[in-house]
Amino acid sequence: MMARCFIPCVLVLSVVLPLACGSKNIIMGYITGSQRLNDNSYYKRPGQQISGALTMALDEINADKSILPGYTLNFTFMETYGLELLSLKATVELLNQNVSAYIGPQETCRHEAKVAAAFNRPMISYVSQQPHIV
């Protein structure tokens, strides 16, 4: 599972490092749906599968000083419960926290990707269920 996340993290880094503006701490925004809202028992919570992999991948990247010499990679996350409006809100809130890139969201990403692109932030969505490509 870690290798599946490690590769997107490295791909994001290839875009993020030039944007880091001298910061030695690179923060990625992680938009996930790993919890159920209220009694929404039909929501499958796809974010549960990748959350541990992302944490493990970042730990391994930071432990190997040859990958990001002089840099530390971290993430901050926002929960969406699988709801598009919360996903859009998370995209903007993370932008206000000055994240360098996004991992996620999952169920939807068309509008979120446009927000990220408008501010020149890369976004890798890992479980998008929308058939359209932005």
N, C-alpha and C positions, 0 to 999 in steps of 0.2 A: 504494500500500500504506500509506503513512504516514497518509493521511486516514482509513483504516479504524481505525487505532489512536488517532489524535488525538482523535476524537470520544469513544470510551470514556474516555480520560484526562480530558477536560474534564467528562464526566458524573460520573466519580468525584470530581473536584475539587469539584463543586458540593455534594457530600455531605461530603467530607473537610475542607474549610476550616473549617467550624464545629467540627469535632472536633479540630483541630490544637492546641488549648490554648496558643496563643501561640507555638508553635514556628515558626521561619522556614524550617525544613527539613522538608518533608513527604516521608515515605518510604512508597512503596507496595511491597507484597510481590508479586513476580511468580513464579507457580508454572507451570513449563513442563515439557514433555516434548520436549526437542530432541535427546536423545542415546539411543543404544541401549545396553542393558545386556548385556554379554557378547556373544554371537553371535546376538542376537535380530534376525535380518535381516528379519522380517516387520513389525516396528514402523515405521510411516511417519514418525515424528518431526514431528508437526504444529507443534511449537514452533519449529522452524527458520524457518518462514515469518514468524512474528510477532515474534520476538526483535529482529531488525534494525529492524522498523517501530516497535517500542516505544522503542528507544533513540533513533531519529531523531525521533519525536514528542516525547519528553521534552526533547531538545536544542532543538527548535524552540519548545516552550512556554517553556523557561527563557530562550531568547534574546529572546523578545518580552515585554518587561517590562510591557506593558499587560495581559497575560493573568493573571499572578500578581504584581502589584506587591509587592515586599518578600519574596517567597517563592521557594524553590528546590524543585523537584520532583525526587526521585530514586527509584530502586527497588533492591531487593535481591532476588536470585532464588534459587529452590530447584529443582533438577532432580528429576523424578519417574520418568523412563524409561517413562512411561505406566502406572505401577503405582498402583492406588488406595491401598494402604497407605502408600506413600511420599508420595502427595498429601495424605493426612490428616496425616501426620507433618509435612510442610512447612507446612500450614496452622497447626498448633499452634506449631511452631518460629518462624514469622514473627510470630505473635501475641506470643510471648515476646520478640521483638525490637521490639515496640511499633509495628508498621506501622500506618498509618492506613487502608489499604484494600488490596484484593487485585485483581490482574489474573490471571485463570486460576482454577482449573486447567482442563484441557481434557477428557480422556476422561471423567472423572467429576466431579461437583460437588455431588451431593445432600447428602452428609454433610459435606463441606467447607463448603458454604454454611450449614448449620445451625450449625457451630462459629463461623463468622464472624458470623452473626446473633446468636448468644448473647452475643457481646462487642461488638455494635453496630458491626461493621466492614463496609462495603460490599464486595461481590465481583462482578466482572464476569467470567464464564467465556466464553471466545471460541470454543470448539470442543466443547462438551459433547455427548457422544454418548448421554446418558441421555434417555429419552423423558419422564420425569417432571419436573414443575416443582416446586421446593421451595416 
